[in-house]
């Protein structure tokens, strides 16, 4: 995740320095929102897998 943030920051700085500050801000906001949505979907997917894996385990003998 840190590498994604580093690369994204590098590209956003290039866009901003090349002109079009308002467009850059708008594009950056959209990009960050999409990234957050993807992270949330992956988080939910992993939670579902963990829940399914836990539900499939046999109960320990008491």
trRosetta pair geometry for C-beta under 8 A, 3 or more apart (Angstrom, degrees):
i j d omega theta_ij theta_ji phi_ij phi_ji
1 4 5.5 -50 -153 32 38 114
1 5 6.5 37 151 -18 67 103
1 39 7.9 59 -120 -110 120 123
2 5 5.7 -54 -151 36 34 111
2 6 6.3 35 151 -21 66 106
3 6 5.6 -53 -147 36 34 114
3 7 6.3 29 157 -15 67 106
4 7 6.1 -57 -146 40 28 106
4 8 6.0 26 157 -17 65 112
4 35 7.4 153 150 -144 129 129
5 8 5.8 -57 -142 40 28 110
5 9 6.1 31 157 -22 64 108
6 9 5.8 -56 -148 35 26 111
6 10 6.5 28 154 -21 62 105
7 10 5.7 -53 -151 32 32 113
7 11 6.6 26 155 -13 66 105
8 11 6.0 -58 -150 39 32 106
8 12 6.2 30 154 -19 67 109
8 31 6.9 170 -154 141 117 131
8 32 7.9 117 164 -83 145 75
8 35 7.3 -9 -96 -69 161 154
9 12 5.7 -56 -143 38 30 111
9 13 6.3 33 157 -21 64 105
10 13 6.0 -56 -152 33 27 111
10 14 6.7 29 151 -19 62 105
11 14 5.6 -52 -152 33 36 114
11 15 6.5 36 152 -19 67 103
12 15 5.7 -52 -150 35 35 112
12 16 6.3 32 153 -18 66 107
12 24 6.9 115 -165 -179 73 102
12 28 5.1 70 -134 -107 122 115
12 31 7.6 -154 -82 63 110 149
13 16 5.7 -56 -146 38 32 110
13 17 6.1 25 159 -15 67 110
14 17 6.0 -61 -143 41 27 105
14 18 6.2 24 159 -21 64 111
15 18 6.0 -63 -149 35 27 109
15 20 7.3 -66 169 78 83 108
15 24 4.5 156 126 -123 107 107
15 27 6.7 -101 164 76 160 139
15 28 7.5 -178 75 -58 140 98
16 21 6.1 49 -147 -114 80 68
16 24 4.5 144 -86 155 66 164
20 23 4.1 -34 170 44 109 118
20 24 5.5 123 108 -30 83 90
21 24 5.5 -57 -145 35 28 114
21 25 6.4 29 157 -20 65 103
22 25 5.7 -50 -148 33 32 111
22 26 6.4 31 153 -17 64 106
23 26 5.6 -54 -148 38 33 112
23 27 6.1 31 154 -17 67 108
24 27 5.8 -56 -144 40 29 109
24 28 6.0 32 155 -22 65 109
25 28 5.6 -54 -144 37 28 114
25 29 6.4 30 157 -20 63 105
26 29 5.9 -54 -150 33 28 110
26 30 6.6 25 153 -15 62 107
27 30 5.8 -58 -151 38 32 111
27 31 6.2 33 153 -21 66 108
28 31 5.6 -55 -146 36 30 112
28 32 6.3 27 158 -16 66 107
29 32 5.9 -56 -146 38 29 108
29 33 6.4 31 155 -20 64 107
30 33 5.8 -55 -148 35 30 112
30 34 6.5 30 155 -18 64 106
31 34 5.8 -57 -152 36 30 110
31 35 6.4 31 151 -19 65 105
32 35 5.5 -50 -147 35 35 114
32 36 6.4 35 154 -19 66 104
33 36 5.8 -54 -149 36 31 111
33 37 6.4 32 152 -19 64 105
34 37 5.7 -54 -149 35 32 112
34 38 6.4 33 153 -20 65 104
35 38 5.7 -55 -150 35 32 111
35 39 6.4 32 153 -18 66 105
36 39 5.7 -52 -147 36 32 112
36 40 6.3 34 153 -20 64 106
37 40 5.6 -54 -148 36 32 112
37 41 6.4 32 153 -19 65 105
38 41 5.7 -54 -148 35 32 110
38 42 6.4 30 154 -17 66 105
39 42 5.8 -55 -148 38 31 109
39 43 6.2 35 152 -22 65 107
40 43 5.5 -52 -147 35 31 115
40 44 6.4 30 155 -17 64 105
41 44 5.8 -54 -147 37 31 109
41 45 6.2 36 152 -22 65 106
42 45 5.5 -52 -146 36 32 115
42 46 6.3 30 156 -16 65 105
43 46 6.0 -57 -149 38 28 108
43 47 6.4 29 152 -20 63 108
44 47 5.6 -54 -147 36 32 114
44 48 6.4 36 153 -21 65 103
45 48 5.8 -54 -152 33 30 112
45 49 6.5 28 151 -17 64 105
46 49 5.6 -51 -146 36 35 112
46 50 6.3 37 154 -19 66 104
47 50 5.7 -53 -147 37 31 112
47 51 6.3 32 153 -20 64 107
48 51 5.7 -56 -148 36 30 111
48 52 6.3 28 155 -17 65 107
49 52 5.7 -56 -146 39 31 109
49 53 6.1 29 156 -18 66 108
50 53 5.7 -55 -143 39 29 109
50 54 6.1 28 157 -18 65 108
51 54 5.8 -56 -146 38 28 110
51 55 6.2 27 155 -20 63 108
52 55 5.7 -55 -144 36 30 110
52 56 6.4 25 157 -18 63 110
53 56 5.9 -61 -150 37 29 109
53 57 7.1 42 152 -38 61 96
54 57 6.0 -43 -159 7 36 115
